[in-house]
Structure formats: C-alpha cells, structure tokens
Amino acid sequence: DMCKLFVGSLGTLGIITEVTVRMAPVPLTSATLVAYGSLPQAAQLVEEISRSVLQPAAVVIVNSVALTKPDQQWAAAIRTDGFEETVSRHLKDAGAMAERFGLGGEVLREHSHERFWNEIRDFQLSPDNLIYRLNLPRASAIKMLQACQEWRIGNLSPTIINDVSAGLAWLVISAKQADAVNFAKVTALAREHSGHAVLFAAPPEFKKGIDVWGPPPPSVSIMKEIKRQFDPQGLLNPGRFVAGI
C-alpha cells in the first residue's frame, strides 16, 4: 500500500507533486460525552464501546492535566457526528455504559464540544514542551498510561492523551522541567510494555545529541533497502528518518 509506505516517511522516499483532496460534508450535529473516573473505569468503558454497535467519530482517554480539572482523575471522551437521531443514540447508549461502570459524565455540545477537541488537536503546538509519541499495543496501553501518570518531572505531572482508535498515546511535559535522560526513560518504559516511543517535538537545543527515533526497530534493514530502491543516490532528505535513513 503506497499510502501506508509513503505517509510519515518525511520526504525520504519521494516528493509529492500533485494532491487530490477528497472532501466530506460538515456533520449536521456533533456532540461529546466526557465520562470521568479512574483509569480502569475509563478503559472498561472504551472496551465496552468497541464491542458495541456504536461507531463514534473519535475516542480518547485523557488525564486530569489534559482536562485542566484537578478534581478529576481520568476521562474517556466519546465523540459522535451525524444526524441528530444518530448523535442522540450514541450519547444515550454510551452514557448508560458509563453509568454502569460508575463514571460520572457530561455532554458537550456546540462551543464546549469544539473547544474540547481543538485543545486535543492543538496540544502539540507549544514550542516549550517535550512531546513523546508512544505506539502501544491495545492490550498493554492502560498499564503504560498508568506508569506515565506516576512518572514525575520535579513537581510537574505529564499531560497524557491516548488516541484509542489510532493506538497512539501522547506524553507532554515542559522542556524546562526535563533533561536528555528523560527520553531514555520513556523509551525504556515503552519497550517494557511492548511499545515504541519517539521524541515527536522538542526545542532544537534539547534534541542535540539525541536520536529522536529511539533504538532502531528490528525491521531497519528492510527500511534501508526500501530507501535504496526508491532513492539510490540518497538525494531525498538524507538522514531525516529512523536510523539516519
């Protein structure tokens, strides 16, 4: 699949010369159920929804720092888009599941709904943060999130956002509270949970002497061969990707 091969290669395999964009209409109605509770409760809710007939537009698990609600521990946010009948059905059924697992919740609509997802989308944009991206198997993601929650940099707790559908978790801390050793700790922690960590964003001075991709994966020899075939002269963004590819 060329899309899966090319997207994310940071220009090391080719150059985009033409783009066709497929547009979708803006949903008639959008809303979000935010269910508050412990991490195990949030995980139970997400697992139950994944086994149901519901098809939410997005599902994330976030901690209290991401929520900016110090009185809460964790939350599972379930977004639903579409016709009002569809949205209402999702909110009702997901709300009943949340109540069954002992989570309290609130429904976000209009401005509060858009603000919530804008904050989830834009958390990566701060130039003063270290942002780690963790690729995690679903089976070990919750244990990894709990370990991240217990990880401390001085007196600062990390912001944690888990995109359940994509199998990605984001760990955000202030660069002022961190040092180069922390990346090795995060990488080791991810490996313990059968995952992989990369330093997604950081101030330029922090990245000096650090391989932001972490240890090369077992497939690095295959990746190098693909690079050789697509770019035999090494002209396309050399050294930008994993293992200096």
PEPE-V568425 format. One line per field, one symbol per residue. phi: phi as a letter, one per 30 degrees, with the letter a starting at -180 (. if undefined). burial: + if it has 24 or more other C-alpha atoms within 12 Angstrom, else -. A space follows every 50 residues. Layout:
# PEPE-V568425
phi = ???
burial = ???
This chain:
# PEPE-V568425
phi = .ddddddjdhidclbdcabccccbddedbbabcccclddddddddddddd ccddbddabbcbcddddhbddccbbccccbbkdedddddddddddddddd cicdabccbhdddddedddddcdddddcccbccccbdedcdddddddddd dbcicccddbbcddddicbccbbdddcbbdddddddeddddecibbbbdd aaeeddddicdddieededdddddddddddbdcicchdidcehid
burial = --------+-++++--------------+++++++++++++++++++-+- ---++++++++++++++-----+++++++++----+++-++-+++-+++- +-+++++++---+--++--+--++----++++++++++-++++++++++- +-+---+++++++++-+++++++++--+++-++++++-+++-+-++++++ ++---++---+++++-------++--+-------------++--+
